[in-house]
């Protein structure tokens, strides 16, 4: 299934504008250290940003 990315969403988030339910692509997910912590790189098709995934969302990574 193809999804339409929300182009410009990252720029809007960086300007602290409200954006409801953007569709972003996870282009990289990497476990950090020996703990179940994950660094993610997200893209909106124009820009990318990186951050740490909240531990409450680990199940999405573990389940694929």
LUMBADO-873895 format. One record per residue: residue in three letters; x, y, z of N, C-alpha, C in turn. Coordinates in nm, 2 decimals. Atoms other than C-alpha are relative to their C-alpha. Layout:
BEGIN
> ALA:X:Y:Z:X:Y:Z:X:Y:Z
...
END
This chain:
BEGIN
> UNK:0.08:-0.12:0.00:0.00:0.00:0.00:0.09:0.12:0.00
> UNK:-0.08:-0.12:0.01:0.14:0.34:-0.10:-0.07:0.11:0.09
> UNK:0.05:-0.11:-0.08:0.10:0.64:0.14:0.06:0.13:-0.06
> UNK:-0.04:-0.14:0.04:0.13:1.01:0.05:0.06:0.06:0.13
> UNK:-0.07:-0.07:-0.11:0.39:1.17:0.28:-0.05:0.14:0.01
> UNK:0.04:-0.14:-0.03:0.30:1.50:0.44:0.12:0.09:-0.03
> UNK:-0.11:-0.09:0.04:0.55:1.72:0.25:-0.01:0.13:0.08
> UNK:-0.01:-0.12:-0.08:0.67:2.01:0.46:-0.03:-0.01:0.14
> UNK:0.04:0.02:-0.14:0.56:1.86:0.79:0.11:0.02:0.09
> UNK:-0.12:-0.02:-0.09:0.91:1.86:0.94:0.03:0.14:0.01
> UNK:-0.03:-0.14:-0.01:0.97:2.22:0.86:-0.11:0.07:0.08
> UNK:0.11:-0.06:-0.08:0.63:2.31:1.01:0.02:-0.04:0.15
> UNK:-0.03:0.04:-0.14:0.72:2.11:1.33:0.11:0.08:0.06
> UNK:-0.11:-0.07:-0.05:1.05:2.28:1.36:-0.03:0.15:0.03
> UNK:0.05:-0.14:-0.02:0.86:2.62:1.34:-0.10:0.00:0.12
> UNK:0.10:0.02:-0.11:0.64:2.48:1.63:-0.14:0.03:-0.04
> UNK:0.14:-0.01:0.05:0.33:2.49:1.41:-0.07:-0.13:0.03
> UNK:0.08:0.11:-0.02:0.05:2.26:1.49:-0.02:-0.08:-0.14
> UNK:0.02:0.08:0.11:0.02:1.97:1.24:-0.06:-0.13:0.04
> UNK:0.08:0.12:-0.05:-0.24:1.70:1.30:0.03:-0.12:-0.09
> UNK:-0.02:0.13:0.06:-0.14:1.34:1.21:0.08:0.00:-0.13
> UNK:-0.08:0.00:0.12:0.14:1.39:0.96:0.04:-0.14:-0.04
> UNK:-0.05:0.13:0.05:0.25:1.09:0.75:0.14:0.02:-0.03
> UNK:-0.14:-0.01:0.02:0.62:1.05:0.77:0.06:-0.14:-0.03
> UNK:-0.07:0.13:0.03:0.86:0.77:0.66:0.11:-0.02:0.09
> UNK:-0.12:0.04:-0.08:1.09:0.59:0.90:0.11:-0.05:-0.09
> UNK:-0.11:0.04:0.09:1.41:0.57:0.70:0.11:-0.08:0.06
> UNK:-0.10:0.08:-0.07:1.62:0.42:0.97:-0.04:-0.01:0.15
> UNK:0.02:0.03:-0.14:1.57:0.26:1.31:0.11:-0.08:0.05
> UNK:-0.11:0.07:-0.06:1.86:0.16:1.53:-0.01:-0.01:0.15
> UNK:0.00:0.01:-0.14:1.88:0.02:1.87:0.13:0.07:0.06
> UNK:-0.11:-0.07:-0.06:2.10:0.23:2.10:0.04:-0.07:0.13
> UNK:-0.05:0.06:-0.12:2.31:0.06:2.36:-0.06:-0.14:0.03
> UNK:0.05:0.13:-0.03:2.21:-0.26:2.54:-0.15:0.01:0.05
> UNK:0.14:-0.01:-0.04:1.87:-0.12:2.65:-0.09:0.00:-0.12
> UNK:0.09:-0.01:0.11:1.56:-0.13:2.44:-0.04:0.15:-0.02
> UNK:0.02:-0.14:0.04:1.60:0.23:2.32:0.03:0.00:-0.15
> UNK:-0.02:-0.01:0.15:1.57:0.32:1.95:0.01:0.14:-0.05
> UNK:-0.02:-0.13:0.07:1.70:0.61:1.75:-0.07:-0.01:-0.14
> UNK:0.07:0.00:0.13:1.48:0.69:1.45:0.03:0.12:-0.09
> UNK:-0.01:-0.11:0.09:1.53:0.90:1.14:-0.13:0.00:-0.08
> UNK:0.12:-0.02:0.07:1.21:1.03:0.99:0.01:0.10:-0.12
> UNK:-0.01:-0.09:0.11:1.15:1.19:0.65:-0.15:0.04:-0.04
> UNK:0.13:-0.04:0.06:0.86:1.39:0.50:0.01:0.01:-0.15
> UNK:-0.02:-0.01:0.14:1.00:1.36:0.15:0.09:0.11:-0.04
> UNK:-0.08:-0.12:0.03:1.18:1.69:0.16:0.12:0.01:0.10
> UNK:-0.09:-0.01:-0.11:1.36:1.70:0.50:0.00:-0.12:0.09
> UNK:0.00:0.11:-0.10:1.46:1.45:0.77:0.03:0.05:0.13
> UNK:-0.04:-0.03:-0.13:1.49:1.46:1.14:0.02:-0.13:0.08
> UNK:-0.02:0.12:-0.07:1.61:1.22:1.40:-0.03:0.03:0.15
> UNK:0.03:-0.01:-0.14:1.52:1.15:1.76:-0.01:-0.14:0.06
> UNK:0.01:0.13:-0.07:1.47:0.88:2.02:-0.15:-0.03:0.01
> UNK:0.14:0.05:0.00:1.15:0.67:2.01:-0.04:-0.01:0.15
> UNK:0.05:0.01:-0.14:0.94:0.69:2.33:0.00:-0.15:0.03
> UNK:-0.01:0.15:-0.03:0.99:0.35:2.51:-0.14:-0.06:0.00
> UNK:0.13:0.06:0.01:0.61:0.31:2.51:-0.03:-0.05:-0.14
> UNK:0.02:0.03:0.14:0.63:0.27:2.13:0.09:-0.11:-0.05
> UNK:-0.09:0.10:0.03:0.90:0.00:2.14:-0.07:-0.12:-0.07
> UNK:0.07:0.12:0.06:0.64:-0.27:2.05:-0.01:0.01:-0.15
> UNK:0.01:-0.02:0.14:0.61:-0.12:1.70:0.13:-0.05:-0.07
> UNK:-0.13:0.04:0.05:0.98:-0.18:1.64:0.02:-0.15:0.01
> UNK:-0.02:0.15:-0.03:0.99:-0.53:1.80:-0.09:-0.08:-0.09
> UNK:0.09:0.08:0.09:0.68:-0.64:1.60:0.02:0.02:-0.15
> UNK:-0.03:-0.02:0.14:0.82:-0.51:1.28:-0.09:0.11:-0.06
END
